[in-house]
């Protein structure tokens, strides 16, 4: 029981540190007619920078979704749209 709890705490701390770490990407506000969006772009362009991922959902705000920053840190561009 104590090992499981310790493992849970270690995993939680590792996840928290990865979320709080500042990455090598920038965000830019984009106005798409009636929609708001954020473009996550890596600071260093690579072969993966030509790949763009569009993130949106019909009833949620995905502009601050954790995966957006993680994909940008790994070299992809991400367009996160607030769809309303």
C-alpha positions as CSV (number, residue, x, y, z in Angstrom):
1,X,0.0,0.0,0.0
2,X,2.8,2.4,0.9
3,X,4.7,1.6,-2.3
4,X,1.6,2.4,-4.4
5,X,1.1,5.7,-2.6
6,X,4.8,6.6,-3.1
7,X,4.6,5.7,-6.8
8,X,1.5,7.8,-7.2
9,X,3.2,10.8,-5.5
10,X,6.4,10.4,-7.7
11,X,4.4,10.2,-10.9
12,X,2.3,13.2,-9.9
13,X,5.4,15.3,-9.2
14,X,7.0,14.3,-12.5
15,X,3.9,15.3,-14.4
16,X,3.6,18.6,-12.5
17,X,7.2,19.4,-13.3
18,X,6.8,18.7,-17.0
19,X,3.7,21.0,-17.1
20,X,5.4,23.8,-15.2
21,X,8.6,23.7,-17.2
22,X,9.0,26.5,-19.6
23,X,9.4,25.3,-23.1
24,X,11.0,26.5,-26.3
25,X,7.8,27.7,-28.0
26,X,5.8,30.8,-28.4
27,X,2.1,31.5,-28.6
28,X,0.4,34.0,-30.9
29,X,-3.2,35.1,-30.7
30,X,-5.1,34.5,-34.0
31,X,-8.5,35.9,-34.9
32,X,-10.4,33.6,-37.3
33,X,-13.4,35.6,-38.2
34,X,-15.8,34.7,-35.3
35,X,-13.4,32.2,-33.6
36,X,-10.5,32.9,-31.2
37,X,-7.3,30.8,-31.5
38,X,-3.8,30.4,-30.2
39,X,-0.9,29.3,-32.5
40,X,1.7,27.4,-30.6
41,X,5.0,27.5,-32.6
42,X,8.4,26.0,-31.7
43,X,11.2,28.6,-31.4
44,X,13.6,26.3,-33.4
45,X,12.2,25.2,-36.8
46,X,12.8,21.6,-37.9
47,X,11.4,19.1,-40.3
48,X,8.4,18.6,-38.0
49,X,7.6,22.4,-38.0
50,X,5.8,21.9,-41.3
51,X,3.3,19.6,-39.5
52,X,0.4,21.5,-38.0
53,X,-2.1,20.0,-35.5
54,X,-5.5,21.6,-35.1
55,X,-7.0,21.2,-31.6
56,X,-10.7,22.0,-30.9
57,X,-13.8,20.7,-29.4
58,X,-17.5,21.7,-29.8
59,X,-18.1,22.5,-26.1
60,X,-14.7,23.0,-24.5
61,X,-12.0,25.6,-24.6
62,X,-8.8,23.7,-25.7
63,X,-6.6,26.9,-26.1
64,X,-4.8,26.0,-22.8
65,X,-4.8,22.2,-23.3
66,X,-1.5,20.6,-22.0
67,X,-0.9,18.7,-25.2
68,X,-0.6,21.9,-27.2
69,X,2.5,23.0,-25.4
70,X,4.0,19.5,-25.4
71,X,3.5,19.2,-29.2
72,X,5.1,22.6,-29.7
73,X,8.1,21.7,-27.5
74,X,8.6,18.6,-29.8
75,X,8.7,20.8,-32.9
76,X,5.1,20.8,-34.2
77,X,2.9,23.8,-34.8
78,X,-0.5,23.7,-33.0
79,X,-3.5,25.8,-33.7
80,X,-5.8,25.6,-30.7
81,X,-9.3,27.0,-31.4
82,X,-11.9,28.2,-28.9
83,X,-15.1,26.9,-30.7
84,X,-18.3,28.5,-29.5
